Amino acid sequence: MRKEELYQVSTLATFQNRGYDGQLSIRRMLEFGNTGFGTFHGLNGEMIVVGGVVYRALGDCTLEAVKDSETTPFATLGFLGKKAPVVLDVYGNLTALKESLDDVIGDQQKLILSQISGVFEKIAIHSVWPQTKPYDELKKIVDDQDIYIYENIEGTLVGVHCPQSAEGFNVLGWHFHFISEDRQIGGHVNGLFAHKIEFIYDEKEVLTIIEA
Ligand SMILES: [Zn+2]
C-alpha cells in the first residue's frame, strides 16, 4: 500500500457487465485505505468507508455494520490523512458543489480522494437491496430502487474525482456517497442542497487495481 495511490477492486466496465460477485474480502480491502466507497457481494447495499470503518446502507438507506469476512465486487478507497479543511460557502445544488470543489482542486484531470462535511439542507440518496442470479443490468436495478430525501441533516460525503484517463476503470468526474453524522443513514448521492461545507482532500498520483 502506498499513500500516493488510490485503489480499486475490479473495474467499472466489469462491474457494469453484471460483475456483482465479491472479488476481495473487506478485511483485505481495508489494508488499502481508510476512506472510500463501493458495494458488496450481490449488490447487497451501498458501501461507505470513513475513518477505517465500513458501513452498509440497506435498500432503505439505513446503515448497518459489516463483517470483514464479507466481500466486495467493486470499491474505491485510499488513505485520507488528517488536515485542515478548506471551508466553502456553496449555497447551491450538487452542480454548484462540484463547481466549488473543482475551483479548489484547480484541474479536471486530477485524481482526488476527499471528505465533504456539513449540514445539508437537503440530500437525496439511494442504496440497493441484494440481488440474486441471474443478475439484471445495473441500470435496471438502480432504476428500481427508491430514492430517500432527508432535510437539515449533518453528515459527510466521501467524494472521489477521477480524470478522463480513468475511463472504463472508474466513474469519471465526481462521485459521492453520504453518511450521516449519527451513522444512521447513508447511500449514493443523487442530489443535494449544501450551504457551508468543510472540504478535506488528497491528490493521488495513480489509480491501482488491487489484485484479488
Ligand atoms: Zn455510488
Boltz pocket constraint, residues with backbone or C-beta under 6 A from the ligand:
constraints:
  - pocket:
      binder: B
      contacts: [[A, 37], [A, 38], [A, 46], [A, 175], [A, 176], [A, 177], [A, 188], [A, 189]]
      max_distance: 6.0
